[in-house]
Amino acid sequence: MQHKDKKILQLNKALGLIIKDIRIKKTGLSCSKLANEYGLDRGNLNRIENGIVDSKISTIWKASEALGLKFSELAKILEDILGDDFTLIDE
């Protein structure tokens, strides 16, 4: 999926980097192994980690649980990385 909106692309890239970083540091599992162990689609998880897909909230929620995080914790990390001035809506 191509993104025309740079802010959505920025959001997806940041989310992907966070998920990949936590997966490596916290679980030590490969993308394939984590996906297999927690019933995630390996290809989709890979696309999420590479920031090339705009995922459903249920998929991100499941990924956060697989990483041992509450969804809200993952969202907070994402908010911290993107900064207070990040918005998807231009006013």
C-alpha positions as CSV (number, residue, x, y, z in Angstrom):
1,M,0.0,0.0,0.0
2,Q,1.4,3.4,-1.0
3,H,0.9,6.3,1.3
4,K,0.2,9.7,-0.1
5,D,0.0,11.3,3.3
6,K,3.5,11.9,4.7
7,K,2.2,12.1,8.3
8,I,0.6,8.6,8.1
9,L,3.8,7.3,6.6
10,Q,5.7,8.9,9.5
11,L,3.3,7.3,12.0
12,N,3.6,3.9,10.4
13,K,7.4,4.0,10.2
14,A,7.7,5.0,13.9
15,L,5.3,2.3,14.9
16,G,7.2,-0.3,12.9
17,L,10.5,0.7,14.4
18,I,9.1,0.6,17.9
19,I,7.6,-2.9,17.4
20,K,10.8,-4.2,15.8
21,D,13.0,-2.7,18.5
22,I,10.8,-4.1,21.3
23,R,10.6,-7.5,19.6
24,I,14.4,-7.8,19.4
25,K,15.2,-6.4,22.8
26,K,12.4,-7.9,24.9
27,T,11.7,-11.3,23.2
28,G,14.8,-12.0,21.1
29,L,12.5,-13.7,18.7
30,S,12.7,-13.3,14.9
31,C,9.7,-11.8,13.2
32,S,8.6,-15.2,11.9
33,K,8.9,-16.9,15.2
34,L,7.0,-14.2,17.1
35,A,4.2,-14.3,14.4
36,N,4.0,-18.1,14.6
37,E,3.9,-18.2,18.4
38,Y,1.2,-15.6,18.7
39,G,-1.0,-16.3,15.7
40,L,0.0,-13.2,13.7
41,D,0.5,-13.2,10.0
42,R,4.3,-13.2,9.4
43,G,4.1,-11.1,6.2
44,N,1.8,-8.6,7.8
45,L,4.0,-8.3,10.9
46,N,7.0,-7.8,8.6
47,R,5.2,-5.0,6.7
48,I,4.2,-3.4,10.0
49,E,7.8,-3.4,11.2
50,N,8.9,-1.9,7.9
51,G,6.3,0.8,8.1
52,I,4.7,0.0,4.7
53,V,1.2,-0.9,5.9
54,D,-1.5,1.0,7.7
55,S,-2.7,-1.7,10.1
56,K,-5.9,-2.3,11.8
57,I,-6.0,-1.5,15.5
58,S,-6.8,-5.1,16.3
59,T,-3.6,-6.2,14.7
60,I,-1.5,-3.7,16.5
61,W,-3.3,-4.6,19.8
62,K,-2.4,-8.3,19.2
63,A,1.2,-7.5,18.4
64,S,1.5,-5.4,21.6
65,E,0.2,-8.3,23.6
66,A,2.7,-10.6,21.9
67,L,5.4,-8.2,23.0
68,G,4.2,-8.2,26.6
69,L,2.8,-4.7,26.5
70,K,-0.6,-3.2,27.0
71,F,-1.9,-1.5,23.9
72,S,-1.9,1.8,25.8
73,E,1.8,1.3,26.7
74,L,2.7,0.9,23.0
75,A,0.6,4.0,22.2
76,K,2.4,6.0,24.8
77,I,5.8,5.0,23.4
78,L,4.6,6.0,20.0
79,E,3.3,9.4,21.2
80,D,6.6,10.0,23.0
81,I,8.6,9.2,19.9
82,L,6.5,11.3,17.6
83,G,6.4,14.3,20.0
84,D,3.7,16.6,21.3
85,D,3.4,18.5,18.1
86,F,2.6,15.5,15.9
87,T,-1.0,15.5,14.6
88,L,-2.7,13.7,11.6
89,I,-5.1,16.6,11.1
90,D,-3.8,19.9,9.9
91,E,-5.7,22.8,11.4
